[in-house]
Amino acid sequence: MDDAKADRRIPDNPARGIELPRKRRKKHVYLTAEQLDRLAGSVMPWRRDLVLVLGLCGMRWDELIPLKVMDVDLKKHRIYRSERADGERRHHT
């Protein structure tokens, strides 16, 4: 609207001075262990491990997808991600 006013397409910006309503934060809802187990049991068998890693490690889909075999340390029970800007590896347990 300010651009339209500057271009003299409208005489005034009718939205100027109007406060927008504040965005309400939604409460985070987490699955219980039982709910996660039921969800994992309801998907195709090859997807079960993906659902459990996402649910138990708190990873997001875009963090899980780029993982490689070398990022998983079964002895230390760790999954490493190397997506940080500083190049340092982070881990999920």
Summary of the structure (lengths in Angstrom):
residues: 93
radius of gyration: 23.3
end to end distance: 50.0
largest distance: 69.9
contacts: 154
relative contact order: 0.09
helix: 38%
strand: 10%
